[in-house]
Amino acid sequence: MADPFSIVVGTIGLADVCSRIIKNLYHIRQDMGTVDEDLETLVQEVGGLRDICETVRATFGATSDDATTPEFSKVSEATEKVWQGLERALQNCHEVILKLDKIVQEIRGPPGASGSGKLDAFRKSLRKRFRDSDLRSCRAQLATYQNALQLVLTIITFLGISSSENLNTRSFKELSVKVQNLDKSLQTQIANLQAWNLNASSGLQYDASALVALKQLRESVTFAALAIKEVSSNHHFDVPQSVSSIFTGRDAQLNGLRRMLIPRRGKARDQHQRRFIIHGLGGSGKTQFCCKFAEENRDFFWGIFWIDASTPERVKQTLGNIADIGGVDKTENAAFHWLSNLERTWLLIIDNADDVNVPLEKYFPKGNRGSILVTTRNPAYKVHGNVGPGFYEFRGLDFDEAIHLLLRASGEPTPWDAACEALALSISKALGFLALAIIHAGAAIRDKLCSLKDYMDYYSRSWQRLRTAKAVKSGSETDATVYTTWEICYNRLEERKTVAASDALQLLNILAFFHWEDISQEIFIRAVRNAELELEQEHKTTAPDASSAISQRSDFKTQIRAIPAAFIAWVLKNRSPPPLPAVIRDGRQPGGADDAVDRIRFALKELTQISLVIRNDYNNTYSLHPIVHTWARERPKMSGGDQALWADAAGMVLSSSILLPPLEMSESDERYHLSLLPHIKHVQAHREANSQRLARKARSSQAPFSAWIGRLFPPLTPDADRMRMYAKFSLVYAKCGDWDSAEQRLTEVRDFLYRYLGPEHKRSRQVALFLSTIYWNQGHPIEAAKLQTQVVETCQEHLGVSHPDTLKAMAELGRTRWQQGRYTAARQLQEKVLAEMTRILPPDHEDILEAMDNLGLTIHKFWEEHHFQEAYRLHEKAMNGMARIYGDHHERTLIAKENLCRVAALLGGPDVNNAAKLMKNVLETRQAKLGKEHPYTLLAMVNMAILLSATGRPSEAEELILEGLPIADRNLGRDHIGTLFGRHTLASILARQNRFAEAEALLVHVTDSQKRMTSHRGDYHPDRLGALIELARCHFMQGKTEQAISVCDEAIHGFEIISSSPHPLANSLRLARARMQDLLQHESQESQSLNAPHAQHGVSFPFILFRSAD
């Protein structure tokens, strides 16, 4: 082989000559004083050759063992000829460049002869013109040799790093085309030179050596083509399917896989079989990805083969094809043996390795040779990958990839505008960014079945067609292709007929009606284990003690009245078992819980292994791809009746996983309840849709008279399980702030219990009180008080005035009186409740702590300094006790913290800074637990703003309020008591920044809205009176003294109406009014200063929301 060292030395000398020529050409151009395009071009061409010399020296003169440095051993004859061609090309270049150097020196002139001026420039111009033909000849030869040298250098470098991750099949093809084009060019040049020399009459012929050099160069190019063919030779190429012409995306994964499976030349290849696993959902593009990799990199492998592992029959068949290629017996062992001993590079694609009963290792040829790619739905197989991360998990495409794939598949002409891409994104999102589904969506659009704009309607109709189909064949081919892959998995589980497979199918039917994300196995485990806890609680509730509505203290008439309803309930009772999957039903039997929990885990494993369900190891939850989620619910074999059954079963599973108070009161239970809301909403939406569909179907099949009777007399069968489910769902709705849904369901439960158990029953009373708290949160205190009064009277009549149930009902009524602004009545009730509870309950009982907290809210409304201090003490004691019982972040503890902070803002002083930090903790906790739009979070934002203002940070307070008000307007309504409180707070903050006009406009709206709220005492609710005080101050500070006095009069009158004794705020307001009246009397002398805004003139208004920091 040509000596690389001598080649490098030769390029050094050649580069030196090039530098000298360039230097002389610069001098000639400078001396001539004109721009000569020929000289400029020549400088560039010689500079290009010098750069090539530097590349040769850098590539072959490196002393490092860099992976990209070509090998200089074990080369073929063709490669040896290419090296010789490089050496000859350098020699030819050297000869031409020396000739050119001589011509340039002659044009410049002898050393020392250079001068300046026009005469010297003229001489150089003449000498150049005389040698122009020689320059053109040198330039033509130099251009040919330089291009050839560049190409031969590329070929040698390419041969040396042909296994680099930077090269692929496309690189081979592009280089082959360049070699072919150069060969044609050389043929043309040689023919032209020969013809020229033959026909030249003047005797002027091209240098014979140039013709010889061109012929030698063509010989080198011919051998280069042979060398490329040797390196890129792929003798066998068989893949599962052709790569789609619209294949899009996965570039990063393709490049990463290339680095892992194709080692760099120049490094010792690891002596082990390279395996990589592609796992994920059916239809996510796993097989297409492997085929794309094989196609792009086929020239790195002598053979590419594949096995279809979907069934034993297909394994046998595809292995037989490999055996045919190897010329061995058509058996599995023979084919594997041949691959194991094949001394050439090979790639084996094992496609659809989903059968969990067949160990994946069975398909690996023995030994340390070859590379293997596996596609599977079973994530457990990822442990078999042994290069890089070992596996890729395929779900949906990236946003951009999905958009481009859909638009290409639909034949949408480019360029795509923003509206087009937005439509494509919405469609891709609905399809879960799943490659197969996106391709078929594009096909439907391309075939004019629909357009981008109306695809979603078409998609809904397609699912409806599938729902009504009797079999897969009745749907369109496009529809069937999308879901057939999952139907096969479902059928495979059915055929196995094992307990785990049966449990898996039933759980899949349940999951189809949950929300598709964040499904915790805790739902199923709690549904099993809660049965025992509920049974224990039931025994406590039904025990004949003082807490039972039908107890020894109940009078005889009450017991008689309860008999008919109880008898009817017993006769009409629905005695069928609740619709639950077998594993949960078995687990709820005595002693069956542990076994059922194991069965649940095995069932989820079954679903995960075939990728119908995806496990998230980070948070220990499961999810379904949106398309799979829809398929599982809408598959053709699931009838409308089946849908109704499994939707009810999903609701019962969720219900069984929830325990009602006094059970499940910890922080972890609270977090669990909050996590269930998306699933409950999803289940309820489908249950209601199924009920409506079945009802319409039943009416259409009935005779008119029967249908009329059915509407007149609805079903009378009491469904206790359904009512229990509604009660539990209402608990979750309430904790998540969805009070309207909670009210709707609780009303049904209350009516049911009143009908069959009577209002005196303990459960009836509990539900009634629960419903009253929903009314309270909705800002409907009249409805809340009505229910609470009924419960209080019932408890007093049947249980006595000091019974814990009576006291709890009185406590709720006291809280509602507080909301109504009836503070005296609230305080009397709350003080009585706290005294009785303290007498009969342990001092750290949660009911006592809650009673303290509620009393503190009421006491500070009496507005004396000692009232603030007493309220602070009560809130602090309640907060500490609740933190011990519930935990620091439980909602009851957070409420006590929030109440403490509000009182601290009224007290002022050094504690207000600590209160601001505490309030920040409350806000951050609620934002993390409940979300930014929960009503309790919005309330915390308002109270945080109050503390910020109290600590001298009104700008931050304003920003926080403005963030929350649009959410409150949207979710609660502009006239909700909480929304009005937020605007009142914003107005107070603006006033503290002397922005009185803005504050005035807000307060006018607030006070007018509060006046219309008859449920809150209208004109005389203390909240409105406080807002009037703020409004009076804003009027006065803008010089509107008469308006301020008028508003003060209205507020003072209000306090007189609602207070039995002079109210401290009214007393302060009277002083302010008197001072303003004095100012008006002296208007003639002080009119200028009086009308000047922002001047207080000794008028002091009482603070309402917080004591100012200044």
Secondary structure, 3 states (H helix, E strand, C coil): CCCHHHHHHHHHHHHHHHHHHHHHHHHHHHHHCCCCHHHHHHHHHHHHHHHHHHHHHHHHCCCCCCCCCCCCCCCCHHHHHHHHHHHHHHHHHHHHHHHHHHHHHHHHCCCCCCCCCHHHHHHHHHHHHHCHHHHHHHHHHHHHHHHHHHHHHHHHHHHHCCCCCCCCHHHHHHHHHHHHHHHHHHHHHHHHHHHHHHHCCCCCCCCHHHHHHHHHHHHHHHHHHHHHHHHCCCCEECCCCCCCCCCCCCHHHHHHHHHHHCCCCCCCCCCCCEEEEEEECCCCCHHHHHHHHHHHCHHHCCEEEEEECCCHHHHHHHHHHHHHHHCCCCCHHHHHHHHHCCCCCEEEEEECCCCCCCCHHHHCCCCCCCEEEEEECCHHHHHHCCCCCCEEEECCCCHHHHHHHHHHHCCCCCCCCHHHHHHHHHHHHHCCCCHHHHHHHHHHHHCCCCCCCCHHHHHHHHHHHHHHCCCHHHCCHHHHHHHHHHHHHHHHHHHHCCHHHHHHHHHHHHHCCCCCCCEECHHHHHHHHHHHHHHHHHHHHHCCCCCCCCCCCCCHHHHHHHHHHHHHHHHHCCCCCCCCCHHHHHHCCCCCHHHHHHHHHHHHHHHHHCCCCEEECCCCEEECCHHHHHHHHHCCCCCHHHHHHHHHHHHHHHHHCCCCCCCCCCHHHHHHHHHCHHHHHHHHHHHHHHHHHHHHHHHHHCCHHHHHHHHHCCCCCCCHHHHHHHHHHHHHHHHCCCHHHHHHHHHHHHHHHHHHCCCCCHHHHHHHHHHHHHHHHHCCHHHHHHHHHHHHHHHHHHCCCCCHHHHHHHHHHHHHHHHCCCHHHHHHHHHHHHHHHHHHCCCCCHHHHHHHHHHHHHHHHHCCHHHHHHHHHHHHHHHHHHHHHCCCCCHHHHHHHHHHHHHHHHHCCCHHHHHHHHHHHHHHHHHHHHCCCCHHHHHHHHHHHHHHHHCCCHHHHHHHHHHHHHHHHHHCCCCCHHHHHHHHHHHHHHHHCCCHHHHHHHHHHHHHHHHCCHHHCHHHCHHHHHHHHHHHHHHHHCCCHHHHHHHHHHHHHHHHHHCCCCCHHHHHHHHHHHHHHHHHHCHHHHHHHHHCCCCCCCCCCCCCCCCCCC
